[in-house]
């Protein structure tokens, strides 16, 4: 065990100040909580994963036979959300016929400019297997349709099949993936929100004529908030629209020299697809539509993730902080994009080779542990910019989360003494690609706690 992990262990155990040099020099901070100002409650299905629609070309992937993946999903949440969409959704078609040959691939990772999309076909068999998978995990599904290159007729047939086969496991349909990026790709350069809404309504009306009880979410934008604003303005006209959605990536693209460990520690990375100052637009859209907002796709670095950044302890700490930050903003859920073996996928691997948990998996578990809890107004003073804290309460149980993405330890004075039980998220080093753990620890009863650098803690008060 290296010194940093050794110090983290001692600090979590509440004995750091008893040894020479341990915890000395830590920045002193104070956390105040105002229980008279409750904030949003984190929904039970807040946790989500996002996969490419093309993955359905292999009916054996999301199936009851893929038991290891089922257990990994359940290890994240007993009631999460699986979103199917991504760039490959604009290349897929649906067929009622079962596949006649072997699947074109076993796993399909995040869509990138170099991804071969194969003109994939989603079949009735894939949907039947998907229902079995969802039943086994307890998750629901946000299902994307091909607007970029698809036809209304195919969308109508696909919706009817999905609605029938997924049943209560279906949350809603999304018509199109990142329509704000259609310009100069699937549509002319002049394509704007009004053009998108006209197409959306055309697909929507045809779908509703065949499947009257279908529910919808959207607009599933990349970063152009005008599309979200216009969609939210029109949403009240459609009682079947139940959710606003959009994407968020902290940095990108993959390969950029600016996509670094240091950038990922920032609260608002300079390359973020939507910056913190723009979240007020999301809030305004939620208010205008009277609907919740879900981050239906996102991760640390777009275009598949940055090697040795998106697959490190740094990504786990970023993920834990991002989940709680977005939950505190009132988002109804977050779906981390992945699949295959790309750097940022929370779960890597394939049925034939087995699956592994990447560091982000443990960051998701950190955030998920607060499902059902309500935020309390929390004020952290004296801490470095890379240290964040949250206060929450659930059924009379009050807890705080302190996430230290800084190099050095921080000593935090809490409103009341901590209980004996705490939870720690850490690893051997910030750049570590293995060894990230999310584990229970025992702590001494005290109002002052020391959180080591590159560590996240959950304390009971």
C-alpha positions, 0 to 999 in steps of 0.5 A: 500500500502506498503512502497516499492510500495509507493516509486515506485509510487512517483518515477514514478511520479517524486516527489520522491526527494521532500519528506524526505528519498524518493529516498535518497541513490539511486545509481546514474547511467547515460544512454548514447544513440548513435543514429548513431549506430542502432541495430536490429528491433523488428518484429511485431510477436516477441511475442509468446507462446508455448503449448504442441502438446498434447493440440490439443487432446482437440479440444475445447481448441484452438477454436473460442469458447474459447473467453476468451483465444482469448482475452488474446492472443490479449492482448499480441499481435495483431500479435503473434506466437503460437508454438505447440510442446514440449515433448508431440509432440513425443507421438502424432499421427494424424488422419483425422477422427474426435474424436468419444468420449470426450477428454482425458483432458481439459488442458495439461500443460508443459510436465514433467517426471511425465506427463501422455501423453495418446498417444494423437491424433490430429484430423482434427477437432482440426486443423479446430478449431485451424485455427478459433482460429488463425484467431480470435487472428491474430496470426500465428503458428509454428507447431511441428511434431513427429520425436522421435517416429513418422513415416514418413507416419503419418508426411506426412499426418499431414503436408498435413492436417495442410498446407491445414487447417491453410493456411496463418496462418502457419509459418513453420513446425518443425521436432522433439522437442529437438533432441539433447536430443534423446540420451538414450531416443529414440535413442542410446547413439551415436546419434549425429547431423549427425544422426539427419540430416539424419533423418530430411532429410528423413522426409523432402523429404517425406513431400515435395513430398506430400506438395511441398510448405511446409516451415520448421524451426529447429532444435528446440534444447534444449542446445547442440549447435552442432546440431544448427551449423550443421543444419545451415550449411546445411540449405542453401541447402533447400530453404524451411527452413526459420527459426532457432529455439532453446530453453532457460531456465534460471534455472532448473530443477524445485525442484532444491534448486538453482532455486531461486529468486536471481538466476532469477535476474542474467543476466546469471543464472548459471543453464541456458540451454544456457549461455551468452557466447554461444550466439555467436554460435547462431549468427554464425549459423544465419550468416551461414544459412542466417536465423533469430533465434527464441527462440521457447520454454523457460521460467524461470525454466525447468520441469514446473517452480519453485513454488514461483519463476516462478509465482512471480513479479521476473518472470515478471521482468526477462521476460521483461529483457529477451525479450529485451535482446534477441531482441537486439541480433537479435532474431526474436521472443520468445515463452514462454512455458506454458499451464495448471496451472503450475507455469511458464505458462503466462496464467493459467486455463481452459475454464470451470474454466476461465483463469488468467494472471500470472506475466509473462503475464505482463512481455511479455506485457512490451517487446511487447510494443516495437514491430516495434522499432529499438534498439539504442546503449545504455551504462549504467554506474554506475548502479548495475549489476541487473539494465539494460537499452535499448534505442529504436526508432520507427517512430521518437519516442525515448523511453528507458526501465530501468529494476531494479531487484535490491532491492534498487532504482537507479537514472538514468541521461538520455540523454534528459528530459522524456516526461509526459507519462511513463509505469511501471511494478511492484508489491507489492513485489519481491515474490508476486504472485498476484498484478503485474501491467503494467500501465500508469503513469505520470511523471515530465519532468526531465533528472533524474529519480528514478526507485524503486527496483524491478520495470521496467519503460518505458520513452519517451524522 
